[in-house]
Amino acid sequence: MGPKTEELLNILFWSADLLVNPSWRSLFESYEGWAYRNGLLIQIGRLEQRKWVTRKSKARNDRVYRLSAQGRLHALGGRDPEARWGRAWDGRWRLVIFDIPSGQNAEREWLRRYLRARDFGCLQNGVWVTPDPMEEEQRTLARGSLNVELLVLLEARACAGESDEEIVNSAWDFDRINQAYSRYLKILGRRPAGVLKSEAAAKKLFRWMSEEREAWLAAIRIDPLLPARLLPGNYLGQKAWRRRLQAMGESARQVVSAPPK
């Protein structure tokens, strides 16, 4: 999907936190000429095809589009932070341990990429850990059967005095994660203020929204979004999320209070 269509989805998402039924018409009615010039109605059609926005009526002239649950999740980066932080943890760690021969480099690198994409933390090159059940990993990695000399999946508890905090700090790079959130918070602080009295002011706000989204995705993509009880004390992710929600409300008020043209 093109960057302009992604940007439009992000704009709808930002406005969704303020408006009960966010819609294309209610957000951009006063900027319809601007919308046509930028091809946004075509982009809305693409979002509708992907079911990231829905239309209340199928009437041809009805342009009331609303952000869907799927669209909201995509705008968030594929995961809902609050749902991830709020999930329960049963106190057991799940481990993937492997020792793939050096002659099978492609298989070994594929496995590492797969585990990283699934938000596993790396304790050692061949020892990866997650607090979550591994049903999907069992289906994907087993492929009928496992050779335990090469790969084994385990559930475990620390038994030699290791704390969960030590495991978390060893498996995930929270210094890097916090640096990404620090950069994001700086960008969040540069949000243009004031009523959108002109097209130039609106474009400035939307350009900033694109910058904000890029910074948010850069942070969220490297964050495992661990259950709240496992998060380090200096973790910035929840602070960044609260500030983002606040900025969403303020930006939405700017959009809907824009004077008609």
Backbone torsions as a table, in degrees:
resi	resn	phi	psi	omega
1	MET	NA	140.0	-175.8
2	GLY	-69.4	159.5	-177.8
3	PRO	-62.8	-34.2	179.4
4	LYS	-67.2	-36.3	178.2
5	THR	-68.9	-40.0	175.6
6	GLU	-61.1	-40.8	-179.7
7	GLU	-63.1	-41.8	179.6
8	LEU	-63.4	-42.6	176.8
9	LEU	-59.1	-40.3	180.0
10	ASN	-65.5	-40.0	178.6
11	ILE	-62.0	-44.8	178.3
12	LEU	-62.1	-40.6	179.5
13	PHE	-63.5	-43.8	-179.6
14	TRP	-60.4	-42.0	-177.6
15	SER	-74.1	-20.5	-174.8
16	ALA	-64.8	-27.5	-176.9
17	ASP	-74.3	-18.5	178.2
18	LEU	-96.8	-40.6	-173.2
19	LEU	-95.3	137.7	-179.4
20	VAL	-64.3	-42.9	179.3
21	ASN	-126.2	73.6	-177.9
22	PRO	-60.2	137.0	-177.4
23	SER	-145.7	158.9	175.4
24	TRP	-57.8	-44.5	-175.1
25	ARG	-67.0	-44.2	-176.1
26	SER	-71.4	-26.1	-177.7
27	LEU	-88.8	-33.7	-168.9
28	PHE	-126.4	14.7	-176.6
29	GLU	-59.0	-38.3	-178.4
30	SER	-77.4	-7.1	-179.8
31	TYR	-119.3	31.5	-173.7
32	GLU	-63.2	-39.3	177.5
33	GLY	-62.0	-41.2	176.8
34	TRP	-62.7	-38.9	-179.8
35	ALA	-63.2	-44.7	179.8
36	TYR	-62.6	-43.5	-177.5
37	ARG	-62.8	-30.6	-177.8
38	ASN	-96.7	6.6	177.2
39	GLY	67.4	27.3	-174.9
40	LEU	-71.9	-27.5	177.8
41	LEU	-67.4	-34.2	174.9
42	ILE	-65.3	-40.9	179.1
43	GLN	-65.1	-38.4	176.1
44	ILE	-59.7	-40.0	177.9
45	GLY	-60.9	-38.4	177.9
46	ARG	-65.6	-40.4	178.1
47	LEU	-64.8	-36.9	179.2
48	GLU	-66.5	-38.8	178.3
49	GLN	-61.3	-36.3	179.3
50	ARG	-83.1	-2.0	-178.9
51	LYS	64.5	31.5	175.7
52	TRP	-92.9	-15.7	167.3
53	VAL	-132.3	154.8	178.4
54	THR	-125.8	154.6	178.9
55	ARG	-114.8	129.4	-176.1
56	LYS	-62.8	-42.5	-178.4
57	SER	-120.6	145.3	177.7
58	LYS	-88.1	3.1	177.8
59	ALA	-59.6	139.0	-172.9
60	ARG	-59.6	-36.6	-176.1
61	ASN	-89.0	0.2	180.0
62	ASP	-87.5	114.3	-177.6
63	ARG	-109.9	29.9	178.6
64	VAL	-87.6	104.2	-179.7
65	TYR	-112.1	141.8	179.6
66	ARG	-126.2	144.6	177.9
67	LEU	-66.7	129.5	179.0
68	SER	-87.7	170.0	176.7
69	ALA	-61.6	-38.5	177.7
70	GLN	-64.5	-40.5	179.0
71	GLY	-65.3	-40.1	178.2
72	ARG	-62.0	-43.5	-179.1
73	LEU	-64.5	-40.6	178.4
74	HIS	-64.2	-43.0	179.4
75	ALA	-62.5	-29.0	178.3
76	LEU	-75.6	-10.6	-176.8
77	GLY	102.2	13.9	176.3
78	GLY	98.1	-9.9	179.5
79	ARG	-140.5	145.0	178.0
80	ASP	-92.5	111.8	-176.5
81	PRO	-56.9	-44.0	-177.3
82	GLU	-63.6	-40.4	178.7
83	ALA	-65.8	-39.8	-179.5
84	ARG	-68.2	-46.5	179.1
85	TRP	-64.7	-32.3	-175.0
86	GLY	-85.8	-2.2	-177.5
87	ARG	-72.4	152.3	-179.2
88	ALA	-76.9	156.0	174.1
89	TRP	-132.9	132.5	-175.2
90	ASP	-89.0	7.1	177.0
91	GLY	85.3	0.8	-179.8
92	ARG	-106.9	138.7	174.5
93	TRP	-93.4	144.1	174.6
94	ARG	-110.2	132.7	-175.5
95	LEU	-122.7	141.5	167.7
96	VAL	-112.2	118.5	-178.7
97	ILE	-118.7	128.1	-178.9
98	PHE	-142.3	154.0	177.1
99	ASP	-142.3	79.3	-175.8
100	ILE	-89.8	129.8	-176.6
101	PRO	-55.4	150.9	-176.9
102	SER	-61.1	-23.6	178.1
103	GLY	-72.8	-8.5	-180.0
104	GLN	-113.4	51.4	-176.1
105	ASN	-59.4	-40.3	-178.0
106	ALA	-62.2	-43.2	179.3
107	GLU	-64.8	-41.4	-179.0
108	ARG	-65.1	-42.7	179.9
109	GLU	-69.0	-35.9	176.5
110	TRP	-61.5	-43.2	-178.8
111	LEU	-63.9	-41.9	178.7
112	ARG	-64.6	-42.2	177.6
113	ARG	-63.4	-41.1	-179.8
114	TYR	-62.2	-47.5	-178.4
115	LEU	-65.8	-39.5	178.1
116	ARG	-63.9	-41.6	178.9
117	ALA	-65.3	-25.0	178.1
118	ARG	-90.9	11.8	175.6
119	ASP	69.5	22.3	172.0
120	PHE	-69.4	150.4	172.4
121	GLY	-99.2	151.4	-176.7
122	CYS	-104.0	109.8	174.9
123	LEU	-80.6	-40.6	173.2
124	GLN	-145.2	173.2	-178.0
125	ASN	-55.0	-36.9	-177.5
126	GLY	-110.8	16.5	179.7
127	VAL	-132.0	111.3	-177.5
128	TRP	-121.0	148.1	-169.6
129	VAL	-137.3	148.2	175.2
130	THR	-147.4	150.7	174.7
131	PRO	-84.3	-4.8	-171.8
132	ASP	-99.2	151.9	173.6
133	PRO	-56.6	155.2	-171.7
134	MET	-117.1	42.0	-179.9
135	GLU	-60.3	-47.2	-179.0
136	GLU	-64.8	-41.7	179.2
137	GLU	-64.1	-37.2	177.5
138	GLN	-61.5	-43.4	-179.9
139	ARG	-67.1	-40.8	-175.2
140	THR	-76.1	-42.8	-173.4
141	LEU	-85.3	-31.9	-176.6
142	ALA	-70.3	-47.5	179.9
143	ARG	50.0	46.0	178.3
144	GLY	103.5	-46.6	179.7
145	SER	-161.3	158.6	178.6
146	LEU	-114.6	138.9	169.8
147	ASN	-89.8	104.2	-172.5
148	VAL	-67.6	-13.5	174.7
149	GLU	-74.9	-20.5	-179.5
150	LEU	-107.4	-35.8	-172.3
151	LEU	-152.1	134.2	177.3
152	VAL	-143.9	141.3	177.2
153	LEU	-109.1	131.9	-174.7
154	LEU	-133.8	154.6	164.9
155	GLU	-112.1	137.6	-173.0
156	ALA	-153.6	162.4	169.2
157	ARG	-125.3	145.4	176.0
158	ALA	-65.1	137.8	-175.2
159	CYS	-133.9	8.9	-179.5
160	ALA	-123.6	30.4	177.3
161	GLY	89.9	-0.5	178.8
162	GLU	-70.6	134.9	178.4
163	SER	-90.9	158.1	175.6
164	ASP	-61.2	-35.3	178.3
165	GLU	-61.3	-41.7	178.5
166	GLU	-64.4	-40.1	178.5
167	ILE	-63.8	-44.7	-179.9
168	VAL	-61.1	-48.3	-176.9
169	ASN	-68.5	-25.2	177.3
170	SER	-81.1	-33.4	-172.9
171	ALA	-86.4	-30.5	-177.0
172	TRP	-124.0	145.8	-178.7
173	ASP	-90.5	84.2	-177.4
174	PHE	-76.0	-17.3	171.5
175	ASP	-63.9	-45.7	178.1
176	ARG	-65.4	-41.3	179.4
177	ILE	-62.1	-44.8	179.6
178	ASN	-66.4	-34.8	176.5
179	GLN	-61.8	-40.1	178.6
180	ALA	-65.2	-40.7	178.2
181	TYR	-69.8	-33.0	176.4
182	SER	-62.9	-44.3	176.6
183	ARG	-61.3	-40.4	179.8
184	TYR	-62.6	-44.5	-178.8
185	LEU	-62.4	-34.9	177.2
186	LYS	-65.2	-42.9	177.7
187	ILE	-64.9	-40.1	179.0
188	LEU	-59.7	-34.8	179.6
189	GLY	-72.6	-9.9	179.7
190	ARG	-97.4	15.4	-178.3
191	ARG	-61.5	127.8	176.8
192	PRO	-60.9	136.3	-178.6
193	ALA	-106.6	171.1	175.1
194	GLY	96.0	163.8	179.8
195	VAL	-70.9	143.4	179.3
196	LEU	-80.9	88.3	-175.3
197	LYS	-88.0	-7.4	-177.5
198	SER	-148.5	165.1	176.5
199	GLU	-63.3	-36.4	179.1
200	ALA	-61.6	-41.4	179.1
201	ALA	-65.9	-39.4	178.6
202	ALA	-63.8	-43.6	-179.3
203	LYS	-65.4	-36.0	178.0
204	LYS	-62.7	-43.1	178.3
205	LEU	-64.8	-42.4	-178.1
206	PHE	-69.0	-33.7	174.9
207	ARG	-64.0	-40.6	177.9
208	TRP	-65.4	-37.7	177.4
209	MET	-59.5	-38.4	177.7
210	SER	-65.0	-42.5	178.1
211	GLU	-63.8	-41.0	178.9
212	GLU	-62.7	-43.2	-178.9
213	ARG	-63.4	-43.7	179.4
214	GLU	-59.5	-42.8	-179.5
215	ALA	-68.3	-38.3	178.8
216	TRP	-64.3	-46.5	-179.6
217	LEU	-64.5	-36.3	178.5
218	ALA	-61.7	-35.6	179.6
219	ALA	-79.6	-45.6	-173.7
220	ILE	-68.7	-27.6	-177.8
221	ARG	-71.3	-23.2	179.2
222	ILE	-104.1	1.8	-178.3
223	ASP	-97.4	123.1	178.9
224	PRO	-72.4	-8.6	-179.4
225	LEU	50.4	59.7	-177.5
226	LEU	-67.8	158.7	172.2
227	PRO	-54.0	146.3	-172.0
228	ALA	-53.9	-36.9	-176.7
229	ARG	-68.3	-13.8	-179.3
230	LEU	-102.0	-5.1	-175.0
231	LEU	-72.6	137.6	176.3
232	PRO	-61.3	154.1	-177.5
233	GLY	-63.8	-28.3	-178.3
234	ASN	-97.2	13.0	-177.2
235	TYR	-63.0	132.2	-175.8
236	LEU	-99.8	-4.9	-173.8
237	GLY	-61.0	-44.5	-178.4
238	GLN	-69.1	-36.4	175.4
239	LYS	-62.3	-45.1	179.4
240	ALA	-61.5	-39.5	179.9
241	TRP	-65.9	-43.8	178.3
242	ARG	-61.7	-42.7	179.0
243	ARG	-65.6	-34.4	178.9
244	ARG	-65.8	-43.7	178.4
245	LEU	-61.2	-40.6	178.1
246	GLN	-62.8	-44.6	179.9
247	ALA	-66.0	-33.2	177.0
248	MET	-59.6	-47.8	-179.7
249	GLY	-61.6	-43.0	-178.9
250	GLU	-65.9	-41.7	179.6
251	SER	-68.5	-38.1	177.9
252	ALA	-62.3	-39.8	177.7
253	ARG	-63.5	-36.4	176.3
254	GLN	-61.9	-43.3	-176.7
255	VAL	-67.3	-50.3	-173.6
256	VAL	-75.1	-16.8	178.7
257	SER	-94.4	2.9	179.9
258	ALA	-62.3	134.9	-179.4
259	PRO	-66.4	144.1	179.2
260	PRO	-65.8	152.3	178.1
261	LYS	-104.6	NA	NA
